[in-house]
């Protein structure tokens, strides 16, 4: 059960091509955004789509695969964990963000 404590699984469409950076020892980092959609009917019976955006972070060999295989618009399934961190932006303001650190991804489809 301990593996379920911080576990995330999402299926959605990429909002950008992978932004890949290389570090020492050929270690790579890929950053992406993923849109998930939920559709429901409101009180008036109108169909409403609610889109949530998620920041994805992929390290190592998986990042290299993401760089090679993934493009904006692709439908992907990801499995990972949530991680929160803070940073200082270029204007000196402290910012907070939550990201999905991806362990595995699967390309489900491509944008037509």
N, CA, C and O atoms as a GROMACS GRO file, in nm:
protein
  448
    1UNK      N    1   0.081  -0.121   0.000
    1UNK     CA    2   0.000   0.000   0.000
    1UNK      C    3   0.084   0.127   0.000
    1UNK      O    4   0.035   0.232  -0.039
    2UNK      N    5   0.210   0.119   0.042
    2UNK     CA    6   0.291   0.240   0.051
    2UNK      C    7   0.315   0.302  -0.086
    2UNK      O    8   0.335   0.424  -0.095
    3UNK      N    9   0.312   0.221  -0.195
    3UNK     CA   10   0.332   0.276  -0.329
    3UNK      C   11   0.213   0.362  -0.372
    3UNK      O   12   0.226   0.444  -0.463
    4UNK      N   13   0.097   0.345  -0.308
    4UNK     CA   14  -0.022   0.420  -0.344
    4UNK      C   15  -0.031   0.556  -0.275
    4UNK      O   16  -0.117   0.637  -0.309
    5UNK      N   17   0.055   0.582  -0.181
    5UNK     CA   18   0.046   0.704  -0.102
    5UNK      C   19   0.065   0.830  -0.186
    5UNK      O   20  -0.001   0.931  -0.161
    6UNK      N   21   0.154   0.827  -0.282
    6UNK     CA   22   0.176   0.943  -0.368
    6UNK      C   23   0.185   0.891  -0.512
    6UNK      O   24   0.294   0.877  -0.568
    7UNK      N   25   0.069   0.862  -0.568
    7UNK     CA   26   0.065   0.803  -0.702
    7UNK      C   27  -0.036   0.879  -0.787
    7UNK      O   28  -0.147   0.908  -0.744
    8UNK      N   29   0.005   0.910  -0.910
    8UNK     CA   30  -0.080   0.984  -1.002
    8UNK      C   31  -0.082   0.911  -1.136
    8UNK      O   32   0.022   0.868  -1.186
    9UNK      N   33  -0.200   0.898  -1.194
    9UNK     CA   34  -0.216   0.843  -1.329
    9UNK      C   35  -0.306   0.937  -1.405
    9UNK      O   36  -0.417   0.968  -1.360
   10UNK      N   37  -0.260   0.984  -1.520
   10UNK     CA   38  -0.336   1.078  -1.601
   10UNK      C   39  -0.331   1.036  -1.747
   10UNK      O   40  -0.233   0.978  -1.793
   11UNK      N   41  -0.440   1.065  -1.819
   11UNK     CA   42  -0.444   1.048  -1.964
   11UNK      C   43  -0.493   1.180  -2.021
   11UNK      O   44  -0.597   1.232  -1.980
   12UNK      N   45  -0.417   1.235  -2.115
   12UNK     CA   46  -0.455   1.363  -2.174
   12UNK      C   47  -0.371   1.392  -2.297
   12UNK      O   48  -0.300   1.305  -2.349
   13UNK      N   49  -0.380   1.518  -2.341
   13UNK     CA   50  -0.308   1.562  -2.460
   13UNK      C   51  -0.199   1.661  -2.423
   13UNK      O   52  -0.217   1.748  -2.338
   14UNK      N   53  -0.083   1.647  -2.490
   14UNK     CA   54   0.029   1.737  -2.463
   14UNK      C   55   0.002   1.874  -2.520
   14UNK      O   56  -0.047   1.888  -2.632
   15UNK      N   57   0.034   1.976  -2.441
   15UNK     CA   58   0.014   2.114  -2.483
   15UNK      C   59   0.139   2.175  -2.544
   15UNK      O   60   0.137   2.291  -2.586
   16UNK      N   61   0.247   2.099  -2.550
   16UNK     CA   62   0.374   2.150  -2.603
   16UNK      C   63   0.465   2.034  -2.639
   16UNK      O   64   0.448   1.923  -2.589
   17UNK      N   65   0.562   2.060  -2.727
   17UNK     CA   66   0.668   1.964  -2.750
   17UNK      C   67   0.754   1.958  -2.624
   17UNK      O   68   0.761   2.056  -2.549
   18UNK      N   69   0.820   1.846  -2.598
   18UNK     CA   70   0.906   1.839  -2.480
   18UNK      C   71   1.016   1.946  -2.482
   18UNK      O   72   1.082   1.967  -2.583
   19UNK      N   73   1.034   2.013  -2.368
   19UNK     CA   74   1.144   2.108  -2.349
   19UNK      C   75   1.252   2.029  -2.276
   19UNK      O   76   1.242   2.004  -2.156
   20UNK      N   77   1.357   1.991  -2.350
   20UNK     CA   78   1.458   1.899  -2.296
   20UNK      C   79   1.587   1.974  -2.267
   20UNK      O   80   1.634   2.054  -2.347
   21UNK      N   81   1.644   1.946  -2.150
   21UNK     CA   82   1.773   2.003  -2.111
   21UNK      C   83   1.866   1.889  -2.075
   21UNK      O   84   1.824   1.788  -2.018
   22UNK      N   85   1.993   1.905  -2.108
   22UNK     CA   86   2.094   1.803  -2.077
   22UNK      C   87   2.185   1.854  -1.966
   22UNK      O   88   2.218   1.972  -1.960
   23UNK      N   89   2.224   1.762  -1.878
   23UNK     CA   90   2.311   1.794  -1.766
   23UNK      C   91   2.435   1.705  -1.771
   23UNK      O   92   2.455   1.632  -1.868
   24UNK      N   93   2.518   1.712  -1.668
   24UNK     CA   94   2.638   1.630  -1.660
   24UNK      C   95   2.604   1.483  -1.674
   24UNK      O   96   2.493   1.440  -1.642
   25UNK      N   97   2.700   1.405  -1.723
   25UNK     CA   98   2.684   1.260  -1.740
   25UNK      C   99   2.569   1.223  -1.833
   25UNK      O  100   2.509   1.117  -1.820
   26UNK      N  101   2.538   1.314  -1.928
   26UNK     CA  102   2.431   1.292  -2.026
   26UNK      C  103   2.294   1.271  -1.963
   26UNK      O  104   2.206   1.211  -2.025
   27UNK      N  105   2.274   1.320  -1.843
   27UNK     CA  106   2.143   1.311  -1.778
   27UNK      C  107   2.051   1.414  -1.841
   27UNK      O  108   2.091   1.528  -1.862
   28UNK      N  109   1.927   1.376  -1.871
   28UNK     CA  110   1.833   1.466  -1.937
   28UNK      C  111   1.711   1.491  -1.850
   28UNK      O  112   1.673   1.409  -1.767
   29UNK      N  113   1.651   1.609  -1.873
   29UNK     CA  114   1.528   1.651  -1.808
   29UNK      C  115   1.433   1.698  -1.917
   29UNK      O  116   1.470   1.783  -1.998
   30UNK      N  117   1.313   1.644  -1.920
   30UNK     CA  118   1.211   1.690  -2.014
   30UNK      C  119   1.095   1.749  -1.936
   30UNK      O  120   1.048   1.689  -1.839
   31UNK      N  121   1.049   1.867  -1.978
   31UNK     CA  122   0.932   1.930  -1.917
   31UNK      C  123   0.824   1.940  -2.023
   31UNK      O  124   0.850   1.974  -2.138
   32UNK      N  125   0.701   1.908  -1.982
   32UNK     CA  126   0.588   1.912  -2.073
   32UNK      C  127   0.465   1.961  -1.997
   32UNK      O  128   0.464   1.965  -1.874
   33UNK      N  129   0.362   1.998  -2.072
   33UNK     CA  130   0.232   2.028  -2.011
   33UNK      C  131   0.130   1.931  -2.068
   33UNK      O  132   0.134   1.897  -2.186
   34UNK      N  133   0.039   1.886  -1.982
   34UNK     CA  134  -0.062   1.789  -2.021
   34UNK      C  135  -0.200   1.844  -1.985
   34UNK      O  136  -0.222   1.890  -1.874
   35UNK      N  137  -0.292   1.838  -2.081
   35UNK     CA  138  -0.429   1.881  -2.060
   35UNK      C  139  -0.518   1.759  -2.041
   35UNK      O  140  -0.518   1.668  -2.124
   36UNK      N  141  -0.594   1.758  -1.932
   36UNK     CA  142  -0.696   1.655  -1.912
   36UNK      C  143  -0.832   1.723  -1.918
   36UNK      O  144  -0.850   1.833  -1.868
   37UNK      N  145  -0.927   1.655  -1.980
   37UNK     CA  146  -1.060   1.713  -1.999
   37UNK      C  147  -1.166   1.629  -1.929
   37UNK      O  148  -1.163   1.506  -1.932
   38UNK      N  149  -1.259   1.698  -1.865
   38UNK     CA  150  -1.375   1.635  -1.804
   38UNK      C  151  -1.498   1.702  -1.862
   38UNK      O  152  -1.509   1.825  -1.860
   39UNK      N  153  -1.590   1.623  -1.914
   39UNK     CA  154  -1.711   1.677  -1.976
   39UNK      C  155  -1.832   1.639  -1.892
   39UNK      O  156  -1.845   1.526  -1.847
   40UNK      N  157  -1.920   1.737  -1.873
   40UNK     CA  158  -2.042   1.714  -1.796
   40UNK      C  159  -2.150   1.807  -1.847
   40UNK      O  160  -2.123   1.898  -1.926
   41UNK      N  161  -2.274   1.786  -1.802
   41UNK     CA  162  -2.385   1.874  -1.837
   41UNK      C  163  -2.417   1.961  -1.717
   41UNK      O  164  -2.427   1.913  -1.604
   42UNK      N  165  -2.433   2.092  -1.743
   42UNK     CA  166  -2.464   2.185  -1.636
   42UNK      C  167  -2.614   2.182  -1.605
   42UNK      O  168  -2.688   2.100  -1.659
   43UNK      N  169  -2.658   2.272  -1.517
   43UNK     CA  170  -2.800   2.278  -1.476
   43UNK      C  171  -2.894   2.302  -1.592
   43UNK      O  172  -3.010   2.261  -1.586
   44UNK      N  173  -2.848   2.367  -1.698
   44UNK     CA  174  -2.931   2.398  -1.815
   44UNK      C  175  -2.926   2.286  -1.919
   44UNK      O  176  -2.987   2.298  -2.025
   45UNK      N  177  -2.853   2.180  -1.889
   45UNK     CA  178  -2.842   2.069  -1.983
   45UNK      C  179  -2.738   2.092  -2.092
   45UNK      O  180  -2.729   2.014  -2.186
   46UNK      N  181  -2.659   2.198  -2.078
   46UNK     CA  182  -2.555   2.228  -2.177
   46UNK      C  183  -2.430   2.147  -2.146
   46UNK      O  184  -2.394   2.126  -2.030
   47UNK      N  185  -2.366   2.103  -2.251
   47UNK     CA  186  -2.242   2.026  -2.235
   47UNK      C  187  -2.127   2.122  -2.205
   47UNK      O  188  -2.106   2.219  -2.278
   48UNK      N  189  -2.054   2.094  -2.098
   48UNK     CA  190  -1.944   2.179  -2.054
   48UNK      C  191  -1.818   2.093  -2.044
   48UNK      O  192  -1.821   1.982  -1.991
   49UNK      N  193  -1.708   2.145  -2.097
   49UNK     CA  194  -1.579   2.076  -2.085
   49UNK      C  195  -1.488   2.156  -1.993
   49UNK      O  196  -1.463   2.274  -2.016
   50UNK      N  197  -1.440   2.090  -1.890
   50UNK     CA  198  -1.348   2.152  -1.794
   50UNK      C  199  -1.209   2.096  -1.822
   50UNK      O  200  -1.187   1.975  -1.812
   51UNK      N  201  -1.115   2.184  -1.857
   51UNK     CA  202  -0.978   2.142  -1.887
   51UNK      C  203  -0.886   2.179  -1.771
   51UNK      O  204  -0.886   2.292  -1.724
   52UNK      N  205  -0.808   2.082  -1.726
   52UNK     CA  206  -0.707   2.104  -1.623
   52UNK      C  207  -0.570   2.084  -1.686
   52UNK      O  208  -0.550   1.990  -1.763
   53UNK      N  209  -0.476   2.173  -1.654
   53UNK     CA  210  -0.339   2.162  -1.706
   53UNK      C  211  -0.247   2.112  -1.596
   53UNK      O  212  -0.256   2.154  -1.481
   54UNK      N  213  -0.159   2.019  -1.634
   54UNK     CA  214  -0.064   1.958  -1.540
   54UNK      C  215   0.078   1.975  -1.594
   54UNK      O  216   0.103   1.955  -1.713
   55UNK      N  217   0.170   2.011  -1.506
   55UNK     CA  218   0.311   2.021  -1.543
   55UNK      C  219   0.376   1.886  -1.521
   55UNK      O  220   0.368   1.829  -1.412
   56UNK      N  221   0.442   1.834  -1.625
   56UNK     CA  222   0.509   1.705  -1.617
   56UNK      C  223   0.659   1.725  -1.619
   56UNK      O  224   0.710   1.812  -1.689
   57UNK      N  225   0.731   1.642  -1.541
   57UNK     CA  226   0.876   1.641  -1.538
   57UNK      C  227   0.920   1.496  -1.559
   57UNK      O  228   0.876   1.406  -1.487
   58UNK      N  229   1.008   1.475  -1.656
   58UNK     CA  230   1.057   1.341  -1.686
   58UNK      C  231   1.209   1.345  -1.685
   58UNK      O  232   1.269   1.432  -1.749
   59UNK      N  233   1.273   1.251  -1.614
   59UNK     CA  234   1.418   1.246  -1.602
   59UNK      C  235   1.478   1.126  -1.673
   59UNK      O  236   1.409   1.026  -1.697
   60UNK      N  237   1.606   1.135  -1.707
   60UNK     CA  238   1.687   1.021  -1.752
   60UNK      C  239   1.648   0.965  -1.887
   60UNK      O  240   1.618   1.038  -1.981
   61UNK      N  241   1.649   0.831  -1.894
   61UNK     CA  242   1.621   0.762  -2.020
   61UNK      C  243   1.480   0.790  -2.068
   61UNK      O  244   1.456   0.798  -2.189
   62UNK      N  245   1.386   0.804  -1.976
   62UNK     CA  246   1.249   0.836  -2.014
   62UNK      C  247   1.242   0.974  -2.080
   62UNK      O  248   1.162   0.995  -2.172
   63UNK      N  249   1.324   1.068  -2.034
   63UNK     CA  250   1.328   1.202  -2.094
   63UNK      C  251   1.380   1.195  -2.237
   63UNK      O  252   1.329   1.263  -2.326
   64UNK      N  253   1.481   1.112  -2.260
   64UNK     CA  254   1.535   1.094  -2.395
   64UNK      C  255   1.428   1.035  -2.487
   64UNK      O  256   1.416   1.076  -2.602
   65UNK      N  257   1.351   0.938  -2.436
   65UNK     CA  258   1.242   0.880  -2.514
   65UNK      C  259   1.133   0.983  -2.543
   65UNK      O  260   1.080   0.988  -2.654
   66UNK      N  261   1.101   1.064  -2.444
   66UNK     CA  262   1.000   1.168  -2.463
   66UNK      C  263   1.043   1.266  -2.572
   66UNK      O  264   0.963   1.306  -2.656
   67UNK      N  265   1.171   1.303  -2.570
   67UNK     CA  266   1.224   1.395  -2.672
   67UNK      C  267   1.210   1.335  -2.811
   67UNK      O  268   1.179   1.406  -2.907
   68UNK      N  269   1.231   1.206  -2.822
   68UNK     CA  270   1.227   1.138  -2.952
   68UNK      C  271   1.085   1.109  -3.000
   68UNK      O  272   1.056   1.120  -3.119
   69UNK      N  273   0.996   1.072  -2.907
   69UNK     CA  274   0.865   1.020  -2.946
   69UNK      C  275   0.747   1.116  -2.936
   69UNK      O  276   0.650   1.103  -3.010
   70UNK      N  277   0.755   1.213  -2.844
   70UNK     CA  278   0.637   1.293  -2.813
   70UNK      C  279   0.636   1.429  -2.882
   70UNK      O  280   0.739   1.493  -2.899
   71UNK      N  281   0.516   1.470  -2.922
   71UNK     CA  282   0.495   1.600  -2.987
   71UNK      C  283   0.368   1.663  -2.931
   71UNK      O  284   0.281   1.594  -2.878
   72UNK      N  285   0.358   1.793  -2.945
   72UNK     CA  286   0.239   1.866  -2.904
   72UNK      C  287   0.115   1.803  -2.967
   72UNK      O  288   0.114   1.772  -3.086
   73UNK      N  289   0.010   1.784  -2.886
   73UNK     CA  290  -0.114   1.727  -2.933
   73UNK      C  291  -0.127   1.578  -2.914
   73UNK      O  292  -0.238   1.525  -2.918
   74UNK      N  293  -0.015   1.507  -2.892
   74UNK     CA  294  -0.020   1.363  -2.872
   74UNK      C  295  -0.101   1.330  -2.748
   74UNK      O  296  -0.095   1.402  -2.648
   75UNK      N  297  -0.176   1.220  -2.754
   75UNK     CA  298  -0.246   1.170  -2.638
   75UNK      C  299  -0.152   1.073  -2.566
   75UNK      O  300  -0.100   0.980  -2.627
   76UNK      N  301  -0.132   1.096  -2.437
   76UNK     CA  302  -0.041   1.012  -2.359
   76UNK      C  303  -0.105   0.973  -2.226
   76UNK      O  304  -0.189   1.045  -2.171
   77UNK      N  305  -0.062   0.859  -2.176
   77UNK     CA  306  -0.095   0.815  -2.040
   77UNK      C  307   0.034   0.824  -1.960
   77UNK      O  308   0.139   0.780  -2.007
   78UNK      N  309   0.027   0.881  -1.840
   78UNK     CA  310   0.146   0.893  -1.756
   78UNK      C  311   0.117   0.837  -1.618
   78UNK      O  312   0.004   0.839  -1.570
   79UNK      N  313   0.223   0.787  -1.555
   79UNK     CA  314   0.217   0.741  -1.417
   79UNK      C  315   0.335   0.802  -1.345
   79UNK      O  316   0.448   0.800  -1.395
   80UNK      N  317   0.310   0.857  -1.228
   80UNK     CA  318   0.418   0.920  -1.152
   80UNK      C  319   0.373   0.959  -1.014
   80UNK      O  320   0.283   0.898  -0.956
   81UNK      N  321   0.439   1.064  -0.961
   81UNK     CA  322   0.405   1.112  -0.827
   81UNK      C  323   0.404   1.264  -0.828
   81UNK      O  324   0.465   1.328  -0.913
   82UNK      N  325   0.332   1.321  -0.733
   82UNK     CA  326   0.327   1.466  -0.719
   82UNK      C  327   0.447   1.517  -0.641
   82UNK      O  328   0.489   1.455  -0.542
   83UNK      N  329   0.501   1.629  -0.685
   83UNK     CA  330   0.612   1.694  -0.614
   83UNK      C  331   0.587   1.844  -0.615
   83UNK      O  332   0.558   1.902  -0.720
   84UNK      N  333   0.599   1.906  -0.501
   84UNK     CA  334   0.584   2.051  -0.490
   84UNK      C  335   0.720   2.112  -0.460
   84UNK      O  336   0.801   2.054  -0.388
   85UNK      N  337   0.743   2.230  -0.516
   85UNK     CA  338   0.869   2.298  -0.491
   85UNK      C  339   0.847   2.448  -0.503
   85UNK      O  340   0.745   2.493  -0.556
   86UNK      N  341   0.944   2.523  -0.454
   86UNK     CA  342   0.939   2.669  -0.469
   86UNK      C  343   1.064   2.714  -0.543
   86UNK      O  344   1.166   2.645  -0.542
   87UNK      N  345   1.054   2.828  -0.607
   87UNK     CA  346   1.166   2.887  -0.679
   87UNK      C  347   1.148   3.038  -0.681
   87UNK      O  348   1.040   3.089  -0.652
   88UNK      N  349   1.254   3.109  -0.715
   88UNK     CA  350   1.248   3.254  -0.728
   88UNK      C  351   1.249   3.290  -0.876
   88UNK      O  352   1.338   3.248  -0.950
   89UNK      N  353   1.149   3.367  -0.920
   89UNK     CA  354   1.141   3.403  -1.062
   89UNK      C  355   1.239   3.515  -1.095
   89UNK      O  356   1.309   3.565  -1.007
   90UNK      N  357   1.243   3.553  -1.221
   90UNK     CA  358   1.342   3.652  -1.266
   90UNK      C  359   1.322   3.790  -1.203
   90UNK      O  360   1.413   3.872  -1.203
   91UNK      N  361   1.200   3.815  -1.147
   91UNK     CA  362   1.173   3.943  -1.081
   91UNK      C  363   1.197   3.936  -0.931
   91UNK      O  364   1.171   4.033  -0.859
   92UNK      N  365   1.247   3.822  -0.882
   92UNK     CA  366   1.278   3.808  -0.741
   92UNK      C  367   1.161   3.762  -0.655
   92UNK      O  368   1.172   3.760  -0.533
   93UNK      N  369   1.048   3.725  -0.717
   93UNK     CA  370   0.931   3.679  -0.643
   93UNK      C  371   0.940   3.529  -0.618
   93UNK      O  372   0.979   3.452  -0.706
   94UNK      N  373   0.903   3.489  -0.497
   94UNK     CA  374   0.901   3.346  -0.465
   94UNK      C  375   0.774   3.284  -0.523
   94UNK      O  376   0.664   3.334  -0.499
   95UNK      N  377   0.791   3.177  -0.599
   95UNK     CA  378   0.679   3.108  -0.664
   95UNK      C  379   0.674   2.964  -0.616
   95UNK      O  380   0.776   2.906  -0.576
   96UNK      N  381   0.555   2.907  -0.619
   96UNK     CA  382   0.535   2.768  -0.581
   96UNK      C  383   0.471   2.694  -0.698
   96UNK      O  384   0.389   2.751  -0.770
   97UNK      N  385   0.509   2.569  -0.717
   97UNK     CA  386   0.453   2.490  -0.825
   97UNK      C  387   0.441   2.344  -0.781
   97UNK      O  388   0.517   2.296  -0.696
   98UNK      N  389   0.344   2.277  -0.840
   98UNK     CA  390   0.329   2.133  -0.819
   98UNK      C  391   0.343   2.066  -0.954
   98UNK      O  392   0.282   2.109  -1.053
   99UNK      N  393   0.423   1.960  -0.959
   99UNK     CA  394   0.451   1.891  -1.084
   99UNK      C  395   0.426   1.742  -1.068
   99UNK      O  396   0.427   1.689  -0.956
  100UNK      N  397   0.402   1.676  -1.179
  100UNK     CA  398   0.395   1.530  -1.181
  100UNK      C  399   0.531   1.481  -1.227
  100UNK      O  400   0.570   1.505  -1.342
  101UNK      N  401   0.603   1.413  -1.139
  101UNK     CA  402   0.731   1.353  -1.175
  101UNK      C  403   0.698   1.217  -1.236
  101UNK      O  404   0.656   1.125  -1.165
  102UNK      N  405   0.717   1.204  -1.366
  102UNK     CA  406   0.672   1.087  -1.441
  102UNK      C  407   0.771   0.972  -1.427
  102UNK      O  408   0.891   0.989  -1.449
  103UNK      N  409   0.719   0.855  -1.391
  103UNK     CA  410   0.799   0.732  -1.389
  103UNK      C  411   0.790   0.660  -1.523
  103UNK      O  412   0.889   0.609  -1.574
  104UNK      N  413   0.668   0.657  -1.578
  104UNK     CA  414   0.645   0.589  -1.705
  104UNK      C  415   0.544   0.667  -1.786
  104UNK      O  416   0.455   0.733  -1.731
  105UNK      N  417   0.556   0.659  -1.919
  105UNK     CA  418   0.454   0.716  -2.006
  105UNK      C  419   0.428   0.622  -2.121
  105UNK      O  420   0.512   0.540  -2.158
  106UNK      N  421   0.308   0.636  -2.179
  106UNK     CA  422   0.268   0.555  -2.293
  106UNK      C  423   0.202   0.646  -2.393
  106UNK      O  424   0.105   0.715  -2.360
  107UNK      N  425   0.252   0.648  -2.514
  107UNK     CA  426   0.190   0.726  -2.621
  107UNK      C  427   0.067   0.652  -2.668
  107UNK      O  428   0.077   0.541  -2.721
  108UNK      N  429  -0.051   0.712  -2.648
  108UNK     CA  430  -0.177   0.648  -2.682
  108UNK      C  431  -0.217   0.678  -2.825
  108UNK      O  432  -0.263   0.589  -2.898
  109UNK      N  433  -0.199   0.804  -2.867
  109UNK     CA  434  -0.236   0.844  -3.002
  109UNK      C  435  -0.166   0.971  -3.042
  109UNK      O  436  -0.097   1.034  -2.961
  110UNK      N  437  -0.183   1.010  -3.169
  110UNK     CA  438  -0.123   1.132  -3.219
  110UNK      C  439  -0.232   1.227  -3.268
  110UNK      O  440  -0.343   1.184  -3.299
  111UNK      N  441  -0.199   1.353  -3.273
  111UNK     CA  442  -0.294   1.453  -3.321
  111UNK      C  443  -0.313   1.435  -3.471
  111UNK      O  444  -0.217   1.418  -3.547
  112UNK      N  445  -0.439   1.438  -3.512
  112UNK     CA  446  -0.469   1.418  -3.654
  112UNK      C  447  -0.467   1.548  -3.730
  112UNK      O  448  -0.491   1.550  -3.851
   0.00000   0.00000   0.00000
